[in-house]
Amino acid sequence: FDADGPLQETRKRILEQGVWFENSFTHVSICCPSRAALITGRYMHNNGAIDNTCGGTEFQDGAEQLNLFTYAQKEGYTTFYAGKYLNNYGKRDMGGPERVPPGFDSWYGLEGNSRYYNYRVSDNGVEEKHGSDYAEDYYTDRLTNRSLEFLRNVSAGTPGYSAPWVMMIGTPACHGPNDPAPQYQRAYANRTAPRSEEHTSELQ
């Protein structure tokens, strides 16, 4: 590993205390079908989300009704979702931001595709509009803050936030528009991403 490379804190907290897979596979590498598979526990050909237009009425009326969070709720878990959901989420013909998918006690879902600024989000079914002020609007930070708020409520035993609990956070990273937080914009300005020998020879 590059000792001066990115994600040092992540490596310290997760990699060094966890497991590293040197060779892993995914059944689908497209972002929206991949999230649909995570949410439902079903392969893309079984949940119907086969491309990045996923999250339509067929999915809503089918696989979404039996997503993993609905089962968790039935077993007494308090459930939480924050972040990018499926790409069609929030569209008027898909129920709009008022529609909270089944299985979620607390919901903070991004409308549409990846954004860091100038977006709309469904806060438990109430639309919330955001602009371009970093301190107020930067979506990654808002996800962090809402997730920590949920954990504090669970820890404090706030009514409606009892343990056990399950949460899922869907950050827009590493999708475009790739807007880093201001304090990180120049963090790797003089570095290049690793290149394979094959790729390096193609560039020469």
Secondary structure, 3 states (H helix, E strand, C coil): CCCCCCCHHHHHHHHCCCCCCCCCCCCCCCHHHHHHHHHHCCCHHHHCCCCCCCCCHHHHHCHHHHCHHHHHHHCCCEEEEEEECCCCCCCHHHCCCCCCCCCCCEEEEECCCCCCCCCEEEECCEEEECCCCHHHHCHHHHHHHHHHHHHHHHHHCCCCCCCCEEEEEECCCCCCCCCCCHHHCCCCCCCCCCCCHHHHHHHC
